[in-house]
Amino acid sequence: MGNTFLILLLVAAMIATVVALVRGVVAFLKTTEEDLKADGVGPSASSVKQNKAMMHRVIFQAAAILIVVVLLASSRG
Protein backbone atom coordinates (compact mmCIF):
# COMPACT_ATOMS: atom_id res chain seq x y z
CA MET A 1 0.00 0.00 0.00
CA GLY A 2 2.82 2.41 0.90
CA ASN A 3 4.71 1.72 -2.32
CA THR A 4 1.59 2.38 -4.38
CA PHE A 5 1.27 5.82 -2.83
CA LEU A 6 4.95 6.56 -3.47
CA ILE A 7 4.65 5.42 -7.07
CA LEU A 8 1.66 7.69 -7.63
CA LEU A 9 3.59 10.52 -6.01
CA LEU A 10 6.54 9.77 -8.27
CA VAL A 11 4.37 9.86 -11.39
CA ALA A 12 2.89 13.18 -10.25
CA ALA A 13 6.39 14.61 -9.70
CA MET A 14 7.50 13.43 -13.14
CA ILE A 15 4.44 14.98 -14.81
CA ALA A 16 5.03 18.23 -12.91
CA THR A 17 8.66 18.20 -14.10
CA VAL A 18 7.62 17.85 -17.73
CA VAL A 19 4.99 20.58 -17.39
CA ALA A 20 7.52 22.97 -15.81
CA LEU A 21 10.04 22.14 -18.54
CA VAL A 22 7.53 22.83 -21.30
CA ARG A 23 6.44 26.09 -19.67
CA GLY A 24 10.08 27.20 -19.43
CA VAL A 25 10.78 26.35 -23.05
CA VAL A 26 7.62 28.15 -24.18
CA ALA A 27 8.65 31.22 -22.18
CA PHE A 28 12.11 31.00 -23.79
CA LEU A 29 10.61 30.80 -27.29
CA LYS A 30 8.47 33.88 -26.60
CA THR A 31 11.55 35.98 -25.86
CA THR A 32 11.63 38.92 -28.22
CA GLU A 33 14.57 40.84 -29.62
CA GLU A 34 13.45 43.78 -27.49
CA ASP A 35 13.86 41.65 -24.36
CA LEU A 36 17.37 40.72 -25.42
CA LYS A 37 18.43 44.29 -26.20
CA ALA A 38 17.14 45.79 -22.94
CA ASP A 39 19.20 48.65 -21.55
CA GLY A 40 20.28 46.70 -18.47
CA VAL A 41 17.74 48.16 -16.04
CA GLY A 42 17.07 44.68 -14.72
CA PRO A 43 15.76 41.34 -15.85
CA SER A 44 12.86 41.40 -18.27
CA ALA A 45 9.52 39.85 -17.38
CA SER A 46 10.29 37.07 -19.84
CA SER A 47 13.59 36.29 -18.11
CA VAL A 48 11.92 36.16 -14.72
CA LYS A 49 9.24 33.82 -16.07
CA GLN A 50 11.86 31.52 -17.61
CA ASN A 51 13.86 31.46 -14.39
CA LYS A 52 10.83 30.59 -12.26
CA ALA A 53 9.77 27.80 -14.60
CA MET A 54 13.23 26.25 -14.63
CA MET A 55 13.52 26.53 -10.84
CA HIS A 56 10.22 24.70 -10.49
CA ARG A 57 11.57 22.03 -12.83
CA VAL A 58 14.63 21.55 -10.66
CA ILE A 59 12.49 21.30 -7.52
CA PHE A 60 10.15 18.73 -9.08
CA GLN A 61 13.12 16.72 -10.35
CA ALA A 62 14.67 16.72 -6.89
CA ALA A 63 11.38 15.53 -5.41
CA ALA A 64 11.19 12.72 -7.97
CA ILE A 65 14.74 11.64 -7.17
CA LEU A 66 14.04 11.64 -3.44
CA ILE A 67 10.93 9.51 -3.99
CA VAL A 68 12.97 7.03 -6.04
CA VAL A 69 15.54 6.87 -3.24
CA VAL A 70 12.79 6.16 -0.69
CA LEU A 71 11.28 3.49 -2.94
CA LEU A 72 14.66 1.80 -3.39
CA ALA A 73 15.40 1.98 0.33
CA SER A 74 12.01 0.48 1.20
CA SER A 75 12.39 -2.35 -1.30
CA ARG A 76 15.72 -3.41 0.24
CA GLY A 77 14.29 -3.90 3.70
N, C-alpha and C positions, 0 to 999 in steps of 0.2 A: 504494500500500500504506500509506504514512504517513498519507494523508488518511482512509483507511478507519478506521484506529485512532483518529484524532482525532475522527471523527464518532461512533464508538461511545462514546468517552469523553465527548463532548458530550451524547449521549443519556442516558448514565448520570448525568451531573451534573444534567441537567434533571429526570430522574425523582427523584433525591435531593432536589432543590429542592422539588418538589411534595410528596413524602413529609414533609419537614420542615415545610412550610407546613401541611399537614393536621394533623400532630401538634401544632403550636402552636395551631391553631384549636380542636382538640379539648380541649387543656389549658385554653384560655381559656373554652370553654363549660362546663367542669367546675368553674369557679370558683364557690364558694358565697358566700352572704351573710356567713357567718362569716369567710371569708378576707378579704373586703372591709372588715369592721369590726374587724379585728385591732387590738390595743392599741398598735401601733407598736414592738413588740419587735424586729422585723426582717421581712424578706420571708417570705411564706408559702411552703410547699413548692410550691404551685400556681404562684405567681409565678416561682419559680426555674425550674420546669419550662417555663413559657411562654418565659422569657428564653433558656434554652438552646436550645429548638426554633427560635426566631426567629434566634438567632445562627448556628445551623447552616444555616438557610435563606440567610442573607446570605453565608456562606462558600461554599455550593454555587453560588449565583448568581454570585459573583465568579469562581469556577472556570470556570463555563460561559462567562462573558464573555471570560475570558482565552483559552479554547480557540477561541472564535469569532475573536478577534483573530489568533491563530496561524494559523487556517485561512485567513483573508483575506490575511494576509501571505504565506503560502506559495502562494496561488493567483495572486498578482501576479507572482511571480518566475518 
